[in-house]
Each structure stands twice: as C-alpha cells, then as structure tokens.
C-alpha cells in the first residue's frame, strides 16, 4: 500500500502544481493560445511582454492587432494595424443566470474586458492616416458560452471608447484634440449612434492653420436610400476665428466627395485677426461682416466657388496717428464687399518645400475691381508663407476719408501687385507696385484760434493749403519691423493757398517711414525732383522730425526762369529773361523756416527791363536815376545773388549784375551791386490781405443769405 499512497500523493501534488505551472508559464504559452483561438478569423493579435496574470487582470508591454474590414458597395476592404503600449488587460465576469442555481461551471457568462494603456495607434495599410491617443480606455463586453463539455464560443455584445484629446495625422496635416464617444453594440448591428465629434486645432507642418474648433454630430447609420453617404449634421468651424456653420454635410464614400455651403456668422470686423490690434477707444475697424462659402471637396482638394462676404452699415477700417487720433479711414460701404471668391486649397501638398495646405487659383471681386493671387507657397523650414496679390481697377480712392487736420476728396481706381511674405513675427512687402489714373485734393487745415476782423485782414495768411494730385504711381516696401519705403511719382501736384498757388510737374521721390529705430518720428524724403516754373527743383535728402516739427535740407534749383521769381515778389515793373540755378539751404522748425547762405546764379546771359515813369525818374536822386536808366534795357552777361532769411522773415538779398545797356552811355560795361533788405513774411502777408478781405466778404454774404 505504500506505493499506492505515494502514487496518490504524487497525483494530488501534480494537480496542485498544474495551476501554478499554468500561471507561471502563462506569458510563454499565451501567444500560441491566442493564435489557436483566432485561427481562421479576419484578424491577428500579437502580444509581447506579458506579466504574470492576477485574478482580475494581466499587464503587457504591447499588443498589436491587424484586422480587415470587409468590402461593400461603397468601399473596398481595408487592412488596419492597431497597437497598444504599456497597458493592463483586466476582466470582470458576471453570470447572467439569476435563477438561483449556480453550477460550478456555468453555461453562459458575460465578461467585461477593459484595456488601459499609455498609448494607442491605428493606421491603415497602405498608410493613409494615423490615429493616436494617450491613456486610452477601451471596454468590450463578450458573452462566453459553453457547449458540449468544454467547447467555448464567444459573442461580442458591445464596445465603448471615449476618445479625448486624440490626434489624426495625414502626411503634413494634423488634427489635434479630437474628441468622440465610440459606442457600438450588437443590438444596433454595430452602428455608431449619434454623438458630437470635436476637433480643436488643425496644424499644417506643425504650424497652426486658420481652421479650428470643428464640431459636428456624427453617426455611422446610413440612409437606405443613400447607402454610400455619411452625414454630418449641426456642423460648425472657425475660420480665422470667424465662426462658420452648415446644417448638413453629406460625404459620398464611393466617390469620396462632398458639396456644401458654409454660412459665415455676422461678426464685428474688429474681431478678425487682421484688425484686432486696436484698443477700446481706438478700434482698427468698425461694423460687422457676414457671408457664405460654397465648398466642393474631393481627393484632399477643397474648391471654393463664388463665396460672398457682406459688409454691414458703418463698416470701415481706421488708421490713427501716434497720438491715437483718427488719421484716415476706409469706408467699406454696405452690401457685397467680397464677391465671386474662388480658390483651390490642397490639403496634402506633397512637395518638399510646401506645407500640407497649399492654395492656388485665388480670385475675387473687391470694391468693383478684381483681386487674384499667385499660388500660395509655404516654406516649413522658415515658417514662411509667400504670395503675390494682383489688383485690377479696385475702386478704393473714393472710399478714403481723412480726419483731423486733413480733409479731402479722392477718386479713381487702383491697380498693381503686392508681394507678401507672412511669418509669425509679422508681415513684409517687397516692391509692391500700385498705380492709378485718378487723383484728388487733400486739404491741410490746422485748427485756428478765434480772431477779430482786423486780425483776419492784416494778420498772417491762413496756413490752410489744398494739394491736388493725379495719376499716382507707387512702389512700396515694408519690413517685418514696420519700417517702410515708398517711391512715388505723380503726374502733377498743385499747392494752393490764399497767397497763390504752385504747380509741380512730374514730382517723384522716396519717402522712408519708421526707418530710424532710435527715433521713429523721423520721416525722410530723398531723391526728390519736380518741374517747377519750367525749370527743376530737387533735394538729396530731408529728415523731418514729426514730433519736434523740425528738419533741414538743401534745395537745388535748375533752369528756373528769372521772370517767375520776380513775379513771386509781386513786382509789376520789372521784366527779365534768362534762367538761374542755385542751392538754397533751408531749416524748418514749428512751421517757419530760415535760409542761410543761399545763392542763385544766371545760367546764361539775358535781359532786364525796369519800366519807370517820367515822374519816378524826375523824383529820383541822381544815383537812383542812373540806375533806372541803366536797367531800362540791361543786357547782363553775369548775374550772381545770395540770400539769407531769419525765421521771423527778415531777409538780406545781394545781387551782382555785370553787363551793358546799348541805350545808355554808348553801351559801356556796367557793374551793379544791389542790396535788398525786407521781411519776406510781411511781403507774403501783404499779398494775402486782398484774399483775406475777399474771404471775409464772402462769409458775410453767405450769412446774409441764410437769414
């Protein structure tokens, strides 16, 4: 009996060790067991790094699964690869039999499997997109039934997965913070019920795109009449922080295309990113805009067809002075602002030097003209977007409104090109070229203090001036730091004041703004030239401090008719031929100017005639009478002059003449030295008295008419 006892003890020991051995060697035989269970099934599971199982779960390093979705009339079969890393597979078993009789081995049990992992990744083969999520928790309910002894069958009942903060990437595009509640069950034939799909951000090559906060209701159940159509309802998205919506979007799975219209909600213009830099009291824009964007989508390409942006009442763009006062505004009107907007957006550009988002065929109707663009390119290494806008006959000048000390009336269309470079640090423009056949008048009218009638008649002339220009042609550049250069050419520029007017023909030059980082108040005018009085005036450089109201330069005069200069002095008896040239150093401060060591010389010989009456000659002394006679028909061969003027208007002019008078003393050589001291500002005041009187009489007449 001893040997029987030993055998019995060995059997009991073996029975005791078998579960222990099974538990201990589970990580080694788990994979063959899984392969056997899934033999002949359309999916494969590979497990690695399994730990020792507990009563309710087992840890793992990775689980990899490959499965195939069956083909149908709408789509082909697709193979997917799923991987989970560093997780825990847990289970909970329930006996659905509530009769009270609980056998040791029930025929049916419901088991809830829960997988928690550090990450999950899903991608199709061939790889079209990649889905990734961190800290996923997936729950699957399975009914396990026992038939014919120990033969087991498995029937999935339901599956649930709360997607929260996932990413979906397709080549250079990435959807971030994707949220959706997956709920599948056998009772609903594994159809996803309606739930809200959310996508917080869309990135292109790692850079945030203007598309964000996508939201839509989605379910996989299809309409029997349209079995190949997936439907999204209650859709909304933000474009440049502008909320757009569509009640319904139908996507054809077979044709892989969709067509719908986005409605752009009415939004204050100042909330758009291009105009949201103003303050509460200094908004960069006013009014509200809305619109519609018809869209066609197919094969990763979005076509925008005849989109429309509508401006509401009071919609305008405003620019301010440094003192936060309105300088000018652009009235955008009421109604269709941007019409017939068309564009082609490719969501997956495959070029090495282009982003996931590429745009081409951009065109639109704007303010009565058209805007087109070269293909928009994006350099991911520099995070730079480059495009060139082309403008054709945009009716913008008549919408410009001037404020403060400026008034005006402009007209005409604008055409040209604007090359743009957009980076995170700002906007730059290089050699934009704009031109117009129109023009207008700008009035500079500083506020004036209250004056009596005598002060208005005999006081200084009003500083008001009208500047009329036409046919402007501009070449404009702007750097990222705001410094700007404007090369301008005008057909003509006319300045008119109460004291007279001055016409510049074909003025051109270069304006530099905000180029001095140490003193941004300095505006520079360089390489300026214009025709004046039939001659030329030019300056090499003029730096003007707007805040201090001061600057200095040197005017170069060339081929100026001498008679025109005499007419400016108001002389009526002095006539001259010939032209002069010279340099006039000018210093400006607080709206007055001074001249130091200026000079003008005759370019060739000429004639001077001073017409006097017999009474004037008879009343003159001998020396003055001799001068009158010499100048009655003076043929000069040399004319030299110098001029100095103080800020208060006191001036000293010296003139040296050398020549002869054939009617005086046999035409002998004559040299004349003339010194003229006067107050040029007083002269200007005297010239303006008549216009002041005329203005006062006109104002009184208007008041009488109103009575």
Secondary structure, DSSP 8 states (H G I E B T S, - for coil): -HHHHHHHHHHHHHHHHHHHHHHHTHHHHHHHHHHHHTTTSSEEEEEES-----SSEEEEEEEEEEEEE---SSS--EEEEEEEEEEEEEEEEE----SS---SS-SEEEEEEEEEEEEEEEEEES-S-EEEEES-EEEEEEEEEEETTTEEEEEEEEEEEEEEEEEEEETTEEEEEEEEEEEEEGGGTT----EEEEEEEEEETTEEEEEEEEEEEE----BTTBTTEEEEEEEEEEETTEEEEEEEEEEETTTTEEEEEEEEEEEEGGGSTTTTTS-SSS-SEESEEEEEEEEEEETTEEEEEEEEEEE-TT-EEEEE-TTS-EEEEEE--SEEEEEEEEEEEES----TTS-S-EEEEEEEEETTEEEEE--BEEETTTTEEEEEEEEEEE--GGGEEE-TTEEEEEE--EEEEEEEEEETTEEEEEEEEEE-S-EEEEEE--------HHHHHHS-----EEEEEES-EEEEEE-TTS-EEEEEE-SEEEEEETTEEEEEEEEEEEEEES--SS-TTEEEEEEEEEEETTEEEEEEEEEEETTTTEEEEEEEEEEEEHHHHHHHTT-SSEEE-SEEEEEEEEEEETTEEEEEEEEEEESS-EEEEE---HHHHHHS-HHHHHHHHHGGGEEEEEEEEEEEE-TTSEEEEEEEEEEE-TTSGGG-EEEEEEEEEEEHHHHHHHHHHHHHHHHHHHHHHHHHHH-
